[in-house]
């Protein structure tokens, strides 16, 4: 029988990401019910009655007065506990690392934790609590309580970003890691693997970065539309930050034009530049036209014909050996350029030739490592 999860604070940043994953990932087969600020007490009680477990993500972090912290964090949590005790439901609670601090928000989160601890001990049921640091990722509201969300939003729109202390360090967790950890906790509780009444757990990995370094990294990603430079983003914090930044991309920035370098042979476009992995370009060549007739000492290239027919020729500077062959968009063959060979390629088809080119280094006009020599 499908288990039912009640997610409170359903309109919030974390809840939206969690519910999306639970509903659209085939690995999970749960019935999801949601509550938000507009949910009446009567309906909330009914939702609690229908649930097998409660994911309590509702909270208040930007009230109009300090009393709002108590109402949004402590009083609402007490209400959840009152409704849940009839069926001794397990509750997972998203608290904050500020529960360790002496401020109104932190005190209200700590008070909510204590309420949940009391509920757990009185009803002999599980309460799992995670104290979250700064969470970043898609759908986080800018100009609210996330500096990264505000930076992403403003940078895309050329709005100035004010940073009072660039060296200030932040402890951060990425939303995908938060969601993964929350789902793991749901599964462990429903599978009976959590034995303690009150269980504290953490989200890993956690990242420690300065405000200044985050701003510089985001600026570099944005500038890539002009410089064509693609920053490191394959894993870890860099991957998470880039994914977050791209989620704030406005519709008028989704596409951007490439510079054209045209002559009587065709057109050349630089497409991507990668700091450690070279450059990707596109070349178009008119029928009967030859490109190249040069060699390199260290520059490495790969060619892929994506449209048309092409003949490649290579001649060894050392032995004079001549190599030639043809390829086309039908064969989908990558052509390596052996070093120490002068080389060229010719469009031997009736239509425009389009070739995708990878080079191990971005083109440097001052040091091109390219020397003219007929094949």
C-alpha positions in Angstrom: 0.0 0.0 0.0 1.3 3.4 -0.9 2.5 5.5 2.0 1.3 9.1 2.3 3.7 11.9 3.1 2.4 15.3 4.3 4.7 18.1 3.3 4.2 21.3 5.2 5.4 24.7 3.8 4.6 23.4 0.4 5.1 26.7 -1.3 8.6 27.1 0.0 11.9 26.6 -1.7 12.9 23.3 -0.1 9.4 21.8 -0.3 9.0 22.6 -4.0 12.2 20.8 -4.8 11.4 17.8 -2.6 7.9 17.4 -3.9 9.1 17.6 -7.5 11.6 14.8 -6.9 9.1 12.6 -5.1 6.5 13.0 -7.8 8.6 12.7 -10.9 11.3 10.1 -9.9 10.2 6.6 -10.8 12.1 5.2 -7.8 9.6 6.7 -5.4 6.0 5.6 -5.1 4.5 7.8 -2.4 1.2 9.7 -2.2 2.1 13.3 -1.5 -0.2 15.7 0.3 0.7 19.4 1.0 -0.2 22.2 3.3 0.8 25.9 3.2 0.0 29.2 4.9 -3.5 29.2 3.3 -4.4 25.8 4.7 -7.1 26.0 7.4 -6.7 24.2 10.7 -9.6 21.9 9.8 -8.0 20.9 6.5 -4.5 20.6 8.1 -5.9 18.2 10.7 -7.5 16.1 8.0 -4.2 16.0 6.1 -2.3 14.9 9.2 -4.9 12.2 9.7 -4.3 10.9 6.2 -0.5 10.8 6.5 2.0 8.1 7.4 4.8 10.5 8.0 5.1 14.3 8.2 7.9 16.3 6.5 7.7 19.5 8.4 9.3 22.2 6.3 7.0 25.1 7.2 8.5 28.0 9.0 8.9 31.7 9.3 12.2 33.5 8.7 11.2 37.0 7.7 8.2 38.1 9.8 7.1 41.7 10.3 7.9 41.4 14.0 9.7 39.0 16.3 6.3 37.6 17.4 6.0 36.2 13.9 8.9 33.8 14.6 6.9 32.3 17.5 3.7 32.0 15.5 5.4 30.6 12.4 7.9 28.3 14.0 6.9 27.3 17.5 3.1 27.6 17.5 2.6 25.9 14.1 4.9 23.1 15.2 2.9 22.6 18.4 -0.3 22.5 16.2 1.3 19.8 14.0 2.2 17.8 17.1 -1.3 18.1 18.6 -2.8 16.7 15.4 -0.2 14.0 15.0 -0.2 12.4 18.4 -3.4 10.5 17.8 -1.6 8.2 15.4 1.9 8.8 16.8 3.2 9.9 13.4 6.9 10.2 12.8 8.0 13.8 12.0 11.0 15.0 10.1 11.7 18.7 10.9 13.9 21.1 9.0 15.5 23.3 11.6 18.4 25.7 11.3 21.9 26.0 12.5 20.8 29.3 14.0 19.1 27.2 16.7 22.5 27.4 18.3 22.5 31.2 18.2 21.0 33.8 20.5 18.6 35.6 18.1 14.8 35.6 17.8 14.8 33.3 14.8 17.2 30.8 16.3 15.4 30.8 19.6 12.1 30.0 17.9 13.6 27.1 15.9 15.2 25.7 19.1 11.8 26.0 20.9 10.2 24.1 18.0 12.8 21.4 18.3 12.1 21.1 22.0 8.4 20.8 21.3 9.1 18.0 18.9 11.4 16.3 21.4 8.6 16.4 24.0 6.1 15.1 21.4 8.5 12.2 20.6 9.1 11.2 24.2 5.5 11.5 25.2 4.2 9.4 22.3 7.2 7.0 21.9 7.6 7.9 18.2 10.3 9.1 16.0 11.3 12.7 15.4 14.2 13.4 13.1 15.7 16.9 13.0 18.2 18.4 10.5 19.8 21.8 11.3 20.3 23.4 7.9 22.9 26.0 7.2 22.5 28.3 4.1 20.7 26.3 1.4 21.1 27.3 -2.2 19.6 26.1 -5.5 16.9 26.6 -8.0 13.6 28.3 -7.0 15.0 30.1 -4.0 13.5 33.5 -3.7 15.9 36.4 -4.4 16.0 39.5 -2.2 14.7 37.5 0.7 17.0 35.5 2.8 19.5 33.9 0.4 22.5 35.9 -0.7 23.3 33.5 -3.5 19.7 33.7 -4.9 20.0 37.5 -4.9 23.4 37.5 -6.6 22.2 35.1 -9.3 19.0 37.2 -9.9 20.9 40.5 -10.0 23.9 39.4 -12.1 21.7 38.1 -14.9 19.8 41.4 -14.9 22.8 43.7 -14.6 21.6 44.9 -11.2 24.4 46.0 -8.9 25.3 43.5 -6.1 26.3 45.0 -2.8 28.8 43.0 -0.7 29.8 44.7 2.6 32.4 42.0 3.5 33.8 39.9 0.6 35.8 37.8 3.0 32.8 36.7 5.1 32.6 32.9 5.1 29.3 31.0 4.5 28.5 27.4 5.3 26.3 26.1 2.4 24.4 23.0 1.3 23.0 22.5 -2.1 19.3 21.8 -2.6 19.7 18.5 -4.4 21.8 17.2 -1.5 19.1 18.4 1.0 16.4 16.7 -1.0 18.4 13.5 -1.3 19.1 13.4 2.4 15.4 14.1 3.3 14.2 11.3 1.1 16.8 8.9 2.6 15.5 9.8 6.0 11.9 9.2 4.9 12.8 5.8 3.6 14.8 4.8 6.7 11.9 5.8 9.0 9.2 4.0 6.9 11.5 0.9 6.7 11.9 0.9 10.5 15.6 1.5 10.4 15.6 4.6 12.7 15.4 3.3 16.3 16.0 6.4 18.3 13.0 8.5 19.4 14.9 11.7 18.7 17.4 11.6 15.8 19.5 14.5 14.5 21.0 14.1 11.1 23.1 16.2 8.7 23.2 17.1 5.0 26.5 16.4 3.3 28.5 17.7 1.6 28.8 21.1 3.2 30.7 23.8 1.5 32.6 26.7 3.0 33.1 29.7 0.7 33.6 33.4 1.0 31.0 35.9 -0.4 33.7 37.4 -2.6 34.7 34.0 -4.2 31.0 33.1 -4.8 30.5 36.5 -6.6 33.6 36.0 -8.7 32.5 32.5 -9.7 29.1 33.7 -10.7 30.5 36.6 -12.6 32.7 34.3 -14.6 29.8 32.1 -15.6 27.8 35.1 -16.7 30.7 36.5 -18.7 31.0 33.2 -20.6 28.3 34.4 -23.0 30.8 37.1 -24.1 34.2 35.3 -23.6 32.8 31.8 -24.6 34.8 30.6 -21.5 33.0 27.7 -19.8 34.1 27.5 -16.1 34.7 24.3 -14.2 31.3 22.8 -13.3 31.6 19.1 -13.6 31.3 18.3 -9.9 31.0 19.5 -6.3 30.3 23.1 -5.4 31.2 24.5 -8.9 28.5 22.2 -10.4 25.9 23.2 -7.8 26.6 26.9 -8.1 26.5 26.9 -11.9 23.3 24.9 -11.9 21.8 27.4 -9.5 22.9 30.4 -11.5 21.4 28.9 -14.7 18.1 28.5 -13.0 17.8 32.3 -12.7 18.5 32.9 -16.4 15.8 35.3 -17.7 14.1 34.5 -21.0 15.9 37.3 -22.9 19.3 35.8 -22.0 18.6 32.2 -22.9 20.2 32.6 -26.3 23.2 34.6 -27.5 24.9 35.2 -30.9 28.4 34.0 -31.8 30.9 36.2 -33.6 31.4 35.3 -37.3 34.7 35.3 -39.1 33.9 35.1 -42.8 36.0 35.2 -46.0 35.7 33.8 -49.5 36.2 30.2 -48.2 33.3 30.2 -45.7 32.7 31.1 -42.1 34.4 30.3 -38.8 32.7 30.4 -35.4 34.4 30.0 -32.0 31.7 28.3 -29.8 33.1 27.2 -26.4 36.4 27.7 -24.6 37.3 25.5 -21.6 40.1 26.4 -19.4 41.6 23.0 -19.1 40.1 21.3 -22.1 40.6 23.6 -25.1 38.1 25.1 -27.6 35.2 24.0 -29.7 34.6 25.7 -33.0 32.5 25.3 -36.2 33.7 25.9 -39.7 31.7 26.2 -42.8 33.3 25.7 -46.2 32.0 26.4 -49.7 32.0 23.6 -52.4 35.4 23.0 -53.9 37.2 25.1 -51.3 40.3 23.9 -49.3 41.1 25.0 -45.8 44.3 24.5 -43.8 47.6 23.8 -45.5 49.5 24.4 -42.2 51.1 22.4 -39.4 51.4 22.6 -35.6 54.2 21.7 -33.2 52.0 21.0 -30.2 48.5 22.1 -30.9 46.1 19.1 -31.2 42.9 19.0 -33.2 39.9 16.7 -33.9 37.5 17.2 -36.7 33.9 15.9 -37.2 32.0 16.4 -40.4 28.4 17.2 -39.4 27.2 18.2 -42.8 28.5 17.4 -46.3 31.5 15.5 -47.8 35.1 16.2 -47.0 38.6 15.0 -48.2 41.4 15.2 -45.6 45.1 15.2 -46.6 48.2 14.9 -44.4 51.9 15.0 -45.3 54.7 14.2 -42.8 57.3 16.9 -42.5 59.8 14.2 -41.4 59.3 11.4 -43.9 57.2 13.0 -46.7 54.5 10.3 -46.2 51.2 11.4 -47.7 47.8 10.3 -46.3 44.4 11.1 -47.8 40.9 9.9 -47.3 37.3 11.2 -47.4 34.6 11.3 -44.8 31.0 12.6 -44.6 28.1 13.4 -42.3 26.9 9.8 -43.0 30.0 8.1 -41.5 30.2 10.1 -38.3 34.0 9.7 -38.0 36.2 11.8 -35.8 39.4 12.7 -37.6 42.6 13.1 -35.5 45.4 15.4 -36.7 48.8 13.7 -36.2 51.5 16.2 -35.0 54.3 16.9 -37.4 52.1 16.7 -40.5 50.9 19.6 -42.6 47.2 19.1 -43.3 44.2 20.4 -45.1 40.6 19.5 -45.9 38.5 20.1 -49.0 34.8 20.3 -49.5 34.2 17.7 -52.2 30.4 17.8 -52.0 27.9 19.9 -53.9 26.7 21.8 -50.8 28.2 23.7 -47.9 30.5 21.7 -45.6 30.1 22.1 -41.8 32.8 20.8 -39.6 33.0 20.6 -35.8 36.5 21.3 -34.5 38.0 20.6 -31.1 41.4 22.0 -30.2 43.3 21.3 -27.0 43.8 25.1 -26.4 42.0 28.3 -27.0 43.2 30.2 -30.1 45.9 32.7 -29.2 46.5 35.2 -32.0 49.9 36.1 -30.5 51.1 32.5 -30.2 49.0 30.5 -32.7 51.4 27.5 -33.1 50.2 27.4 -36.8 52.6 27.5 -39.7 51.6 27.8 -43.3 52.8 24.9 -45.6 51.1 23.3 -48.6 50.3 19.6 -48.3 
